[in-house]
Amino acid sequence: MADKKKSSKAPMILLVLLLGLVGVGVAGYLNPDLPVIGPLVGKFFQSAAAGVDKSGEYEVKITKVVLDPQEFKPGENIDIQVVIKIAGADGKTREVWDSSSKGAQIREVGKDELAANWVETPFKCMWQVGDTVTIEVWDRKGISDTLVAQWVSGPDDKTFPLKGTRTLSPVKNGKPVNARKEGVSQIVMEAAHQGPYVDPASK
């Protein structure tokens, strides 16, 4: 019987503790001069704000691009290159990086892993909330350049899109198509905030 009484009191105790923590947090936020509580709450909100992406200049490093060999003909040679474009709210699109200036990345389908990286050559770009970012992967080996895969950020994205892992969509005849195997073609990036946003048109 005593165990039942203890178990019935447990939710009430947890609720009281939770309300107490919320009350302390609110008090610290509203009055940052409170001893101990004020500085602790202030540090918590600063840390949370630091984790939110900001509009500004970013340095981006492409650590890996990998393509699904099933999307190509066996024995075909391709030159893997990446182009990054950013479209602003005004509808104007600017190219912020083209890896082809860093040299060829030729791979043979069926023999080599269809992968490349530009770890040693990071690039910088300006980005603000509302921009649409397009990642294009091209084959520069043929007689004419061919767009083979892409990824486009969503119109309502609030975080800097050129970081982490993005799954690429295959492109055939200039149009995105369903992948033969979902999630194989990817691009992996690292990014670091460098400074405030400056309108690229003003530079």
C-alpha positions as a Markdown table, in Angstrom:
| # | Residue | x | y | z |
|---|---|---|---|---|
| 1 | Met | 0.0 | 0.0 | 0.0 |
| 2 | Ala | 2.9 | 2.4 | 0.8 |
| 3 | Asp | 4.4 | 1.7 | -2.6 |
| 4 | Lys | 1.2 | 2.8 | -4.3 |
| 5 | Lys | 1.1 | 6.0 | -2.3 |
| 6 | Lys | 4.7 | 6.8 | -3.3 |
| 7 | Ser | 4.1 | 6.1 | -7.0 |
| 8 | Ser | 0.9 | 8.3 | -7.0 |
| 9 | Lys | 2.9 | 11.2 | -5.5 |
| 10 | Ala | 5.8 | 10.9 | -8.1 |
| 11 | Pro | 4.0 | 12.7 | -11.0 |
| 12 | Met | 3.0 | 15.5 | -8.6 |
| 13 | Ile | 6.6 | 15.9 | -7.4 |
| 14 | Leu | 7.9 | 16.0 | -11.0 |
| 15 | Leu | 5.3 | 18.6 | -11.9 |
| 16 | Val | 6.3 | 20.8 | -9.0 |
| 17 | Leu | 9.9 | 20.5 | -9.9 |
| 18 | Leu | 9.2 | 21.4 | -13.6 |
| 19 | Leu | 7.1 | 24.4 | -12.6 |
| 20 | Gly | 9.9 | 25.5 | -10.3 |
| 21 | Leu | 12.5 | 25.2 | -13.0 |
| 22 | Val | 10.3 | 27.2 | -15.4 |
| 23 | Gly | 9.8 | 29.9 | -12.8 |
| 24 | Val | 13.5 | 30.2 | -12.1 |
| 25 | Gly | 14.2 | 30.5 | -15.9 |
| 26 | Val | 11.6 | 33.2 | -16.3 |
| 27 | Ala | 12.9 | 35.1 | -13.3 |
| 28 | Gly | 16.5 | 34.9 | -14.6 |
| 29 | Tyr | 15.4 | 36.0 | -18.1 |
| 30 | Leu | 13.4 | 39.0 | -16.8 |
| 31 | Asn | 16.0 | 40.0 | -14.2 |
| 32 | Pro | 19.5 | 39.1 | -15.4 |
| 33 | Asp | 21.0 | 40.9 | -12.3 |
| 34 | Leu | 19.7 | 38.1 | -10.0 |
| 35 | Pro | 22.7 | 36.4 | -8.2 |
| 36 | Val | 23.7 | 33.1 | -9.8 |
| 37 | Ile | 20.4 | 32.5 | -11.7 |
| 38 | Gly | 20.6 | 35.6 | -13.9 |
| 39 | Pro | 24.1 | 34.8 | -15.4 |
| 40 | Leu | 23.2 | 31.1 | -15.9 |
| 41 | Val | 20.0 | 31.8 | -17.7 |
| 42 | Gly | 21.8 | 34.5 | -19.8 |
| 43 | Lys | 24.5 | 32.0 | -20.9 |
| 44 | Phe | 21.8 | 29.5 | -21.8 |
| 45 | Phe | 20.1 | 31.9 | -24.2 |
| 46 | Gln | 23.4 | 33.1 | -25.6 |
| 47 | Ser | 24.3 | 29.5 | -26.4 |
| 48 | Ala | 21.0 | 28.8 | -28.0 |
| 49 | Ala | 21.3 | 31.9 | -30.2 |
| 50 | Ala | 24.8 | 30.9 | -31.2 |
| 51 | Gly | 23.4 | 27.7 | -32.6 |
| 52 | Val | 21.1 | 29.5 | -35.0 |
| 53 | Asp | 22.4 | 30.2 | -38.4 |
| 54 | Lys | 22.7 | 33.9 | -39.2 |
| 55 | Ser | 22.7 | 35.8 | -42.5 |
| 56 | Gly | 26.2 | 36.6 | -43.4 |
| 57 | Glu | 29.4 | 35.5 | -45.0 |
| 58 | Tyr | 30.3 | 31.8 | -44.8 |
| 59 | Glu | 33.3 | 29.7 | -45.6 |
| 60 | Val | 32.4 | 26.4 | -47.2 |
| 61 | Lys | 34.4 | 23.3 | -47.6 |
| 62 | Ile | 33.2 | 20.4 | -49.8 |
| 63 | Thr | 34.5 | 17.3 | -48.1 |
| 64 | Lys | 33.0 | 14.8 | -50.5 |
| 65 | Val | 30.8 | 14.4 | -53.6 |
| 66 | Val | 29.7 | 10.9 | -54.5 |
| 67 | Leu | 27.6 | 9.8 | -57.5 |
| 68 | Asp | 25.8 | 6.5 | -58.0 |
| 69 | Pro | 27.6 | 4.6 | -60.8 |
| 70 | Gln | 24.2 | 3.0 | -61.8 |
| 71 | Glu | 23.3 | 6.4 | -63.3 |
| 72 | Phe | 26.1 | 6.2 | -65.9 |
| 73 | Lys | 27.3 | 3.8 | -68.5 |
| 74 | Pro | 30.0 | 1.3 | -67.5 |
| 75 | Gly | 33.5 | 2.3 | -68.8 |
| 76 | Glu | 32.4 | 6.0 | -69.2 |
| 77 | Asn | 34.9 | 8.6 | -68.1 |
| 78 | Ile | 33.4 | 11.6 | -66.3 |
| 79 | Asp | 34.9 | 14.7 | -64.9 |
| 80 | Ile | 33.1 | 15.5 | -61.6 |
| 81 | Gln | 32.7 | 19.2 | -61.0 |
| 82 | Val | 30.4 | 21.3 | -58.7 |
| 83 | Val | 28.8 | 24.6 | -59.3 |
| 84 | Ile | 27.1 | 26.6 | -56.5 |
| 85 | Lys | 24.5 | 29.2 | -57.3 |
| 86 | Ile | 22.5 | 31.5 | -55.0 |
| 87 | Ala | 19.3 | 33.3 | -56.0 |
| 88 | Gly | 18.2 | 36.3 | -53.9 |
| 89 | Ala | 14.6 | 37.4 | -53.1 |
| 90 | Asp | 15.0 | 39.9 | -56.0 |
| 91 | Gly | 15.2 | 36.9 | -58.4 |
| 92 | Lys | 18.8 | 37.6 | -59.4 |
| 93 | Thr | 21.0 | 34.5 | -59.5 |
| 94 | Arg | 24.8 | 34.6 | -58.9 |
| 95 | Glu | 27.3 | 31.9 | -59.3 |
| 96 | Val | 29.5 | 31.7 | -56.1 |
| 97 | Trp | 31.7 | 28.8 | -56.9 |
| 98 | Asp | 32.8 | 26.6 | -59.8 |
| 99 | Ser | 35.2 | 23.7 | -58.9 |
| 100 | Ser | 36.4 | 23.4 | -62.5 |
| 101 | Ser | 38.9 | 26.2 | -61.9 |
| 102 | Lys | 40.6 | 23.8 | -59.4 |
| 103 | Gly | 41.4 | 21.1 | -62.0 |
| 104 | Ala | 39.9 | 18.0 | -63.5 |
| 105 | Gln | 38.4 | 15.2 | -61.3 |
| 106 | Ile | 38.2 | 12.3 | -63.9 |
| 107 | Arg | 36.8 | 9.0 | -62.8 |
| 108 | Glu | 36.0 | 5.8 | -64.8 |
| 109 | Val | 32.5 | 4.3 | -64.2 |
| 110 | Gly | 32.8 | 0.7 | -62.9 |
| 111 | Lys | 36.5 | 1.1 | -62.0 |
| 112 | Asp | 36.8 | 4.1 | -59.8 |
| 113 | Glu | 34.6 | 5.4 | -57.0 |
| 114 | Leu | 32.6 | 8.3 | -58.5 |
| 115 | Ala | 33.7 | 10.7 | -55.8 |
| 116 | Ala | 35.7 | 13.9 | -55.4 |
| 117 | Asn | 36.5 | 16.5 | -52.8 |
| 118 | Trp | 37.8 | 20.0 | -52.5 |
| 119 | Val | 38.9 | 19.9 | -48.9 |
| 120 | Glu | 42.0 | 22.0 | -49.6 |
| 121 | Thr | 40.1 | 24.7 | -51.6 |
| 122 | Pro | 37.3 | 26.2 | -49.5 |
| 123 | Phe | 35.3 | 29.1 | -50.8 |
| 124 | Lys | 33.4 | 32.0 | -49.3 |
| 125 | Cys | 29.8 | 33.2 | -50.1 |
| 126 | Met | 27.2 | 35.6 | -48.8 |
| 127 | Trp | 23.9 | 34.1 | -47.8 |
| 128 | Gln | 20.7 | 35.5 | -46.1 |
| 129 | Val | 17.4 | 34.0 | -45.0 |
| 130 | Gly | 15.2 | 33.8 | -48.1 |
| 131 | Asp | 18.0 | 33.0 | -50.6 |
| 132 | Thr | 17.6 | 29.8 | -52.7 |
| 133 | Val | 20.8 | 27.8 | -53.0 |
| 134 | Thr | 21.3 | 25.4 | -55.9 |
| 135 | Ile | 24.1 | 22.8 | -56.0 |
| 136 | Glu | 24.8 | 21.4 | -59.4 |
| 137 | Val | 27.1 | 18.5 | -60.3 |
| 138 | Trp | 28.4 | 18.5 | -63.8 |
| 139 | Asp | 30.3 | 16.1 | -66.1 |
| 140 | Arg | 32.9 | 18.3 | -67.9 |
| 141 | Lys | 34.5 | 15.4 | -69.8 |
| 142 | Gly | 32.2 | 15.2 | -72.8 |
| 143 | Ile | 32.1 | 17.3 | -75.9 |
| 144 | Ser | 29.6 | 19.4 | -74.2 |
| 145 | Asp | 29.2 | 19.9 | -70.4 |
| 146 | Thr | 26.4 | 17.8 | -68.9 |
| 147 | Leu | 24.4 | 18.5 | -65.7 |
| 148 | Val | 24.2 | 15.1 | -63.9 |
| 149 | Ala | 22.8 | 15.8 | -60.5 |
| 150 | Gln | 21.5 | 18.7 | -58.3 |
| 151 | Trp | 20.0 | 19.8 | -55.0 |
| 152 | Val | 17.9 | 22.9 | -54.4 |
| 153 | Ser | 17.2 | 24.5 | -51.0 |
| 154 | Gly | 13.6 | 25.0 | -49.9 |
| 155 | Pro | 12.0 | 28.5 | -50.1 |
| 156 | Asp | 11.4 | 28.6 | -46.4 |
| 157 | Asp | 14.7 | 27.3 | -45.2 |
| 158 | Lys | 15.9 | 29.3 | -42.2 |
| 159 | Thr | 19.4 | 27.7 | -41.8 |
| 160 | Phe | 22.5 | 28.0 | -44.0 |
| 161 | Pro | 22.1 | 25.2 | -46.5 |
| 162 | Leu | 25.7 | 24.5 | -47.6 |
| 163 | Lys | 26.6 | 22.3 | -44.6 |
| 164 | Gly | 26.1 | 18.7 | -43.6 |
| 165 | Thr | 25.0 | 16.0 | -46.0 |
| 166 | Arg | 22.6 | 16.7 | -48.9 |
| 167 | Thr | 21.1 | 14.0 | -51.1 |
| 168 | Leu | 21.5 | 14.8 | -54.8 |
| 169 | Ser | 18.8 | 14.2 | -57.4 |
| 170 | Pro | 20.0 | 12.7 | -60.8 |
| 171 | Val | 19.4 | 14.9 | -63.8 |
| 172 | Lys | 18.7 | 13.5 | -67.2 |
| 173 | Asn | 18.3 | 15.7 | -70.3 |
| 174 | Gly | 18.3 | 18.8 | -68.1 |
| 175 | Lys | 15.5 | 17.6 | -65.8 |
| 176 | Pro | 15.6 | 16.0 | -62.3 |
| 177 | Val | 14.5 | 12.3 | -62.3 |
| 178 | Asn | 13.9 | 9.6 | -59.6 |
| 179 | Ala | 17.2 | 8.0 | -58.4 |
| 180 | Arg | 17.7 | 4.3 | -59.2 |
| 181 | Lys | 18.7 | 3.9 | -55.6 |
| 182 | Glu | 17.7 | 6.7 | -53.2 |
| 183 | Gly | 20.4 | 8.4 | -51.1 |
| 184 | Val | 23.5 | 7.1 | -52.9 |
| 185 | Ser | 24.4 | 10.4 | -54.7 |
| 186 | Gln | 25.3 | 12.9 | -52.0 |
| 187 | Ile | 27.4 | 16.0 | -51.2 |
| 188 | Val | 28.9 | 16.5 | -47.8 |
| 189 | Met | 30.0 | 20.0 | -46.7 |
| 190 | Glu | 31.4 | 21.9 | -43.7 |
| 191 | Ala | 30.7 | 25.6 | -43.1 |
| 192 | Ala | 31.7 | 28.3 | -40.7 |
| 193 | His | 30.2 | 31.8 | -40.2 |
| 194 | Gln | 32.8 | 34.4 | -41.1 |
| 195 | Gly | 31.0 | 37.8 | -40.7 |
| 196 | Pro | 27.9 | 40.0 | -41.3 |
| 197 | Tyr | 26.0 | 40.0 | -44.5 |
| 198 | Val | 27.1 | 42.5 | -47.1 |
| 199 | Asp | 25.0 | 42.8 | -50.3 |
| 200 | Pro | 27.2 | 41.1 | -53.1 |
| 201 | Ala | 25.9 | 43.8 | -55.5 |
| 202 | Ser | 27.6 | 46.5 | -53.4 |
| 203 | Lys | 31.0 | 44.9 | -53.7 |
